Amino acid sequence: MIWTDFENTLHAMVVALTGKVAIWEKQNGPKPKKPYLTMRLSSLRRVGLDEQRRTATAGEVEVVGPREVTLSLQWLGENSMGGLTDLGQALQKPTIADKCMAAGFAVFDVDAVQELGALSGTTWEERAALDLYVRIMLSTTDTPGYIHDVTIAAEYLPPATPAPVEIPSTIEQVKVNSKFV
């Protein structure tokens, strides 16, 4: 998964489910008119060990592993608590989960909405926050050049002389020819 595609898909999903403008935090530019949302990705964490999988190409392996990332949202302006509550519930819809899966990620947990309203000068500013926990699979390929095929040819040769009596053996001599491809 390409990270920019992942960010664009998350952004489009938040805009579609809320019907509001959403911007990434820590960007330069003017603030949009309220209500709007800010988005921030943080804490990319590996979940367990990555696994190696053979690919259809000889000598190539794919290294695949799950990662979890936190998507923090803040809704600034009118209906912040209700809007983020609705968003959190909408993520549980099977149609939305299917769209996420098709895009290569899953929202596997949604925190409680936090009310963050504050007095700004002489005006009360509605604000709320919500953390979504998203799981993605990261993948890369490597060509370690492992042995793809091994062929062993063997031939039984009878003994030239009888085996000594003190060493019991049923196989007297084996000739092995190996070829690595």
PESUL-V345292 format. One record per residue. PHI is phi as a letter, one per 30 degrees, with the letter a starting at -180 (NA if undefined). NEAR is the number of other ideal C-beta (glycine too) atoms within 8 Angstrom. Layout:
PHI;NEAR / PHI;NEAR
//
This chain:
NA;10 / d;5 / e;6 / d;6 / d;8 / d;13 / d;10 / d;8 / d;10 / d;13 / d;11 / d;8 / d;11 / d;13 / d;11 / d;7 / d;11 / c;12 / i;5 / c;10 / d;8 / b;12 / b;11 / d;9 / d;7 / i;4 / c;6 / d;2 / k;4 / d;3 / d;4 / d;7 / d;5 / d;7 / d;12 / a;14 / c;14 / c;11 / b;14 / b;9 / c;10 / a;7 / h;6 / d;7 / b;7 / d;7 / c;8 / i;6 / c;4 / d;8 / c;7 / c;8 / b;8 / d;6 / c;8 / d;2 / c;5 / e;4 / i;8 / c;10 / b;12 / c;11 / c;12 / b;10 / a;13 / d;10 / b;12 / c;12 / b;12 / c;11 / c;12 / c;12 / c;15 / b;10 / c;18 / c;12 / j;11 / e;6 / i;9 / d;15 / d;10 / d;7 / d;13 / d;14 / d;9 / d;10 / d;13 / e;12 / d;7 / d;9 / d;13 / d;8 / d;7 / e;5 / d;6 / d;12 / d;12 / d;8 / d;9 / d;12 / d;9 / d;6 / d;8 / j;8 / b;13 / b;8 / d;11 / c;7 / a;6 / b;10 / d;9 / d;3 / d;11 / c;8 / d;8 / b;8 / e;9 / a;7 / d;7 / c;6 / i;4 / c;3 / c;6 / d;7 / c;10 / d;13 / a;13 / b;15 / b;12 / b;14 / c;10 / c;14 / c;13 / c;13 / c;11 / b;11 / c;10 / c;9 / b;9 / b;6 / c;9 / b;7 / b;7 / d;6 / i;4 / d;6 / d;5 / d;6 / b;5 / b;7 / c;7 / b;7 / c;8 / b;8 / b;6 / d;7 / c;8 / d;6 / d;8 / d;3 / b;4 / d;4 / d;8 / d;5 / d;4 / d;3 / c;6 / d;3 / a;6 / c;3 / c;6 / d;7 / a;8 / b;8 / c;7 / b;7 / c;7 / c;8 / b;6 / c;5 / c;6
//
